[in-house]
C-alpha cells in the first residue's frame, strides 16, 4: 500500500492531517529550510496529541555533514517513530561518515535517509544505509520554489531508486514540491509513501494545512496502492493518445548502431474506461503523463536491439493500469534513409493475462 506522509508544524496540524486520512505524520518547521527541524518540545507535544494513532516522523534539520552534529540532533528526537536525516551536498566520504556514525542509533528508532533530487543525490549509498541498519530512504528537493521532484529526476531514475531500495529491504518515499498531477505519475512506481507539504496548504508551503487539501490528496492515492488491481469497467470507452514523441535512443542490432543514439518516434493510442461526466480533477482521469513517463523511462534503459522489444515493453507497461483496455504502440526509427521504418502493435488487456 502506498501511504500518504503529511508534513505538519505541530499538534494542531497533526489533528487535521489525521482527520484527512494521512498515514504518517511528519513533523518539521518549513520556515527553517527543506528539512527545518521542530524543537524537541514541539515533538513531545505532537507525540502526545497523536497518541499512537499514526506513526510520527521528525526531521533532524538542515545540517552540515558532520557526524557529531548530526548524531546530536538525531539523539534529541529519538522519541519519534522515525527520524529523517538529510544527505546534503558533500563529498561521498562525508556522507558515509555520517551514515556510519548513526549506526548505533538505528537500534533506538527507525532512521530514514533523505536524498535531494536537486542536491547531487548518490543512490550508490543505498547499500551502506541498509548495512548500517537504516529503515528506509526517500527523495526530496532542496529548492522548494525551483521545481518539483518530477522536474529534477527522470522517471527512470526514480524507478531505479524505488527498485534498489526495495531490493535492499529499505522503505522508499518520494517527495519534493509535489502537486496533485504528480500523484498518478508516481503511484505507478510503487514507493512505500508519497510526501506532501505545500499541496496540503491553501497558500505558501509555510502556511497552515487545510482539511480539504489533505482529503483531496488522499483521494488521489489508491488505497490498495495498485490501480492494476481494479476491476475494468464495461461499456464504451474513450481514447487517449501521445503522438510523434521523438527521443534519442540506443537502438539497433547492427554493430554500427551500437554506441550511438538515433532518433526514435513513439506514438501511442489507448482505449480507456469512459471518462465520467462529472470528472473535474486529475484523479478522475487517466493521465497522458503516465504514457510520456513510460516512454522516457524506455529511452534511458540502455541499448535495445529491436523496435519490436520497445513496442512490447511499452504496451505491457501501459496495460498495467486496469483503466486501459487496449493500446496501440507505434515505434519508428527516423535515420535509416526512408522517412521512417518501424513497427506498430495493438494489444488488449486479455492479451497480457497470464496463461
Secondary structure, DSSP 8 states (H G I E B T S, - for coil): --EEEEEESSHHHHHHHHHHT-SEEEE--GGG-TT----HHHHHHHHHHHTTSSEEEEE--S--S-HHHHHHHHHTTTTSSEEEEE--S--HHHHHHHHHHTGGGGGTSEEEEEEETTS---GGGHHHHHHTT--EEEEE-S-TTT--HHHHS-HHHHHHHHHHHHHTT-EEEE-SS--HHHHHHHHTTT-SEEEESGGGBSSSTTS-B-HHHHHHHHHHS-TTS-GGGS----S-EEEEEEEEEEEEE-B-SSGGGTTS-EEEEEEEEEEEE---TT--SGGGS--HHHHHHHHHHHHTS--BS-HHHHHHHHHHHHHTSTTEEEEEEEEEE-SSSSS-EEEEEEEEGGGGS--
